[in-house]
Each structure stands twice: as C-alpha cells, then as structure tokens.
Amino acid sequence: MLDALAIIASDPLATDLGPLTALADSIRPDDPADSAPALARLRVLDQLLRDHPEHAVALRGHLLHQLSVRRQVGLYADTGILSNDGFLHELLKRLAYRLLPPALDHRKLEDCLDVVFRDPHDSQWLSAVPLAQWQALWQTLRDAEPAMAATAPTPVGAELLQAIQVLSYRISAIGMEPELLRIYDDVRAFESPFLMQNVELHGWLQSRRLALEDPLSPVEDARHLLVLLDQCQHVIDRIRRQAQRLGTSISLTYRLLRLEQNLQRLNQLLAIVEPQAPGQRAPLALALVHELAAARMRQYSVRQLLAGNINLLARNVTENASRTGEHYIAETRGEYAAMYRSAAGAGFIIGFMALIKIMMSWLRAAPLVEAFLYSLNYSLGFMLIHVLHFTVATKQPAMTASRIAADIHRIGNSRDVDLDSLCELIARVWRTQFIAVLGNLSLAFPVALLLAMAYRWLSGHHFVDADKAAHLLHDLDPVGSLALLHAAIAGVCLFLAGLVSGYYDNKALYTRMSQRLVRARWLVSLLGMPRTQRLGDYVETGLGGLMGNFTFGIMLGSIGTIGFMLGLPIDIRHITFSAANLAIALEALDWAVAPRLLLLSAAGVLAVGLVNLWVSFSLALWVALRSRQVRFAQTGKLLRALLGRLLAHPTQFFWPPADAVANPPADASSEAPR
C-alpha cells in the first residue's frame, strides 16, 4: 500500500493506471464474500493518508488528473443502465463477453474502472464496505491541500451536464416508444411529461453552462424539472398497472425497466449538481460513485440481467394466475356446493380417461407412439374438463398460491400485518381444496368401477388380468414403490402447467386475440361474425386454461416413456387417476384383497394427492413471492395463528360458516367466476 502511494507521489500527473491498480490490489480481500479485511485495509489507508499528508495531497492530485484526461459521460449516463439493444441481444452479448471480454479504451473513465478493479468479484466487497468508510476516506482527501503543480482543472461539471442532457433525450425517446403508447396512449399528447421534461431541461442546462463560464451568471432552479420527472414516474407506474390488465412482453418489461433506470440516474445527477440542502453534494456524489463502481463490476452478469427482467415479467404472468385463483376459492356455502359439483364432473370424465389409457396400452405400440396416444388422451380429456367448466383439484394450488402471494404482497412485510385476514384466506383455500378433492374422488372411483363391471358384463372377462391388477396396486404402495417420487414429479408438472396457463393468458391479452380473430376474413366467412366474436372472446379469456391443460396432458403422457427410454425410474402419479386405477384393480380381483393391502393402497392414493398438492403449491407460491419481490417475515406467527384457528374452529377448514359472505379483494378481477 505504501509502495503504491510512493509511486503516485513521485509523479501525480502520470496517466498510467498501474499505481491505482496496485492500490486496489492491496485493499482487495482474499475472499470477495468477506468484506472485513477490505474494511480494515481501507481504515489503514485512511490512517496512512492522515499520518502522511504528502501522500494524501499526491493521491488527490492524481485522482483529479485522471478525471481531467478521461471521458466521463459514458460512466454517468450508461453504467448500471440497460442498453438499447433489447433483452435478447443484451443477454447474448453478456454471454459472449463472459467468454471473450471486450477491448478497453483507456480514454473512457468507465473502462479505467475495469483496469483498476480487475477482479470480476470486486463488486462483492465494494458493495459490502459501509458507505461511512468511503465517506471518511473521501473527507481525508478533501482536507488535503494539493500543491499548485498537482492542481489541474477538471471538466466534471461540464461532463455531468452533458450526461444529464443525454439521459433527458433518452427518456424522451423511450417514453414515446410505440409499444408503450399502445398500452397507455394518453402519453401521445404533446404535453407528455416525457417530452416536456426535455423542453424544461434546455433552459436549465443553458443557465448552468453559462454559470460554469461566469460564476456571477444567474442560474435557474430545477424545481419544475423535478416535478416533470416525478410525473414521468407516475406514468411509468400507470403503464405497469395497465400491462397487468392488458398483458405484457419481455420487450415491454425491458423498456419500462430501462426507462425507470434512466429516470432514476437523471434524478441522481440533478441532486448532485443542484443539492436541495447545503452539504449534501459530497455524500450524494460519493454514493453515486459507489453505485457506479459496483455496477461496472457487474456489467457482464447474466444473473443480474435475468433477475431484473424475468421477475417483472413473472409477476405479470402470475398476476393472471392470481385473478384466476379467485375462481378456485369458495366463499359461501352455495359456492362450496358448486365447487363440489364442478369437481365431481371432472371426476366423472377422469374415470373414463383412466380406462381409455389402459385400453391404449393393449395396442403394444412403439414407445413414442404410445407416448403420443397417452398424451392425446390426457390432453383432450383435461381440455374437455376445462371447456365444461369442471375442476381438477390438483390444478388449484398453482392458481390459489398466486392469490395468496398477492394478498401477502398487499399487506406487505411490516410487523403489523393483518394475520387474521390471511388466515381466513388460507382457511377458505384449504376447505375449497378439500371439497374439490372429495368431488374428484367421489365420482372417479365409482365411475371407473362401474365401467370395469360393465366391461366384464359385456365381454365376459375382467377389464385387466390379475397380474395387471397387482401391478396397479403395487404402484400405489407409498412404501414399497416410488409412488411418492412419481407424485412429486406430477406436482412439478402441475406447477409448470400453471406457468404455461399464466403465460398464454398474458399473451392472449397482450396480442388482443379477440380482435385478431374478428379480423380474420376466412374465419368470419366460415362461422359468421356473431360466432367469431364469441369465439374470440372465449379464446382471449380461456386460451391460458386450454394451453395449460394441453401442456399438462402432454407431460403426463410422455414422462413415463421418457423415463423408459432413458433408463430412469421416473413416471407420474396423480391422485384422481390413482383412485380410478384402484377401482379397476379391485374389480379385477373381485375384491379379494387383504385388508392390509386395501388400507395401504387407499393410504397410497391419499399420500399421492398430498404430495401432488404440496409440491405444486410450494413451487407456485415460491415463484409468485419471488416475482413480487416479497420477503414474508411473519411465517412463524402465521403458522401459530393457523394452528390456533384450527384448534378453535376446526370445521372452518372443511365447511364454510353459515354467515360467510363473498368479499372480493381489492385486486380481484371483475370477471365472473366460471
């Protein structure tokens, strides 16, 4: 550290970055995740500069000289801000730079940071060191009195003004992008704050540039400009709310994030040039330098790019699942009974689907053909269930988890959250899930049993032989088989199907599918305008459900074949199909099953259902919370509150109270329940 300071003191006006690089090397900790050594070394550096004022003077002069000979606009206007290339291009560029870094231009200040902080993990300890320590080091350098030879004028003020102008023009351009105007066309007006802030900025910049040349020149204040920038942020918030209702895309999400970053950086630079209170300029400037240095170190981070974009997009996708989740929560006893009827209808169809799948296995087709047939059976069956407005119980968790996440997001992470209302919501979800499972099982089992008995009466022999029946029972054994693992795989499939459903719900809204179908002349001529309009309205609201069920059927039908071809013990177990298979096996064995085996098989069906629901719900809730950037800190209190409610009012988790009244939440969709 002293050697680097001595080299700087020998020639403060040198443009070589070697001494600063050596100084950064002496501070860098061996473990980037441990900032304690870096903090201790920075304190040592601060003390050295205090004990040796000549080194402080030389270091200050050297840093000022580096600023005077480097271009700074790119550092202020580009570092830490997404580029104009778009998400996919930026992702590919970062991947390429991870393999082959770009060439550096030492005339640019941002590239000089890459030379000085050359370790790719420097951002970890730079961000971890408290800002107070950087402020102490900054103050030590400010108190140093540089020699006349080391004092050189720096163009920092002019460079800041130029960066402000660049950011203002960029905000105007992004704010008038056609994709943003399509979502929120009120910004088409000439008085748009995105345009007016640039008009206001011109006068402010002119007065500031004159003040740099003549300190006695009058300077306009930036109060009106700050008001316009605040209006720009309000428009961005309104566009985001509109996008949740009308759908979004990666491109739109990327542009909104980039626009917000430029707006935030412009506010930061304005606060430095024109601080609102005396003495604020130095802390604000230091905080910005700290942020820019850390951002420059993360400029090629693929994880940061994905986290900044996918979380916002995932929130809009899961928002559709949250609104759909309202349809899967029974508030009153009438809705509770309706949910049972809806689930019973699904169980009736699944009883047929279970037998059709076994009949397809009689063909002894090639593995890929068999997977296609199974997938066709599952997909068409689930889509029929959706079209008839029936309910598959295991499809609920992916939707209700997003609804619970929306409620947690609304109450926030504070300590004064309303746990009672959250417990009430969870109790409603639980009893709705219970009645849906009961509805599925109450018809799937007897329908499959009756169909197997009808087949025996018509053909004179059982639907499956004894070996196949024994195999079906073995597949339900929660201890002696991989039933629970296969149930977990089915839970993952349910979760993925929920994401697919949310994605296509968002896509149908974003692309205005209803209007596109109405404009298709060939379709209008085939169906007529009224039918086409009804079809368009149905597709726009139901495309996500259709595609989610279709995808879920494909996954259920093909995973077993994929496991067979790869030699892996993977398959799926679904509670409703397991119940139907149990009925088929019992009929084939004429109910000549040991009580222990019967109880074990029944327990296996229930265990498969619990794993189905738990895995899909946990994954969906985790993604929904992450997409909303929610860190719920009241889990322990919530669990205790739920336990207390269960002990005090256990029936509320299985039967709605007589005085239950439907109270839709504030963010619930106005769409009527299916």
Buried (B, 14 or more C-beta within 10 A) or exposed (E): BEEBBBBBBEEBBBBEBEBBBBBBBBBBBEEBEEBEBBBEBBEEBBEBBBEBEEBBBBBBBBBBBBBBBBBBBBBBBBBBBBEEEBBEEBBEBBEEEEEEEEEEEBEBBBBBBBBBBEEBBBBBBBBBBEBEBBBBBBEBBEEBEBEEEBBBEBBBBBBBBBBBBBBBBBBBBBBBBEBBBEBBEEBEEEEBBBBBBBEBBEEBBEBBBBBEEEEEEEEBEBEBBBEBBEBBBEBBEBBBEBBBBBBBBBEBBBBBBBBBBBBBBBBBBBBBBBBEEEEEBBBBBBBBBBBBBBBBBBBBBEEBBEEBBBBBBBBBBBBBBBBBBBBBBBBBBEBBBBBBEBBBBBBBBBBBBBBBBBEBEEEEBEEEEBBBBBBBBBBBBBBBBBEEBBBBBBBBBBBBBBBBBBBBBBBEEEEEBEBEBBBBBBBBBBBBBBBBBBBBBBBBBBBBBEBBBEBBEEEEEBBBEEEBBBBBBBBBBBEEBBBBBBBBBBBBBBBBBBBBBBBBBBBBBBBBBBEBBBEEEEBBEEBEEEEBBEBBBBBBBBBBBBBBBBBBBBBBBBBBBBBBEEEEEBBBBBBBBBBBBBBBBBBBBEEEBEEEBBEBBBBBBBBBBBBBBBBBBBBBBEBBBBBBEBEBEBEEEBEEBBEEBBEEEEEBBEBBEEEBEEEEEEBBBEEEBB
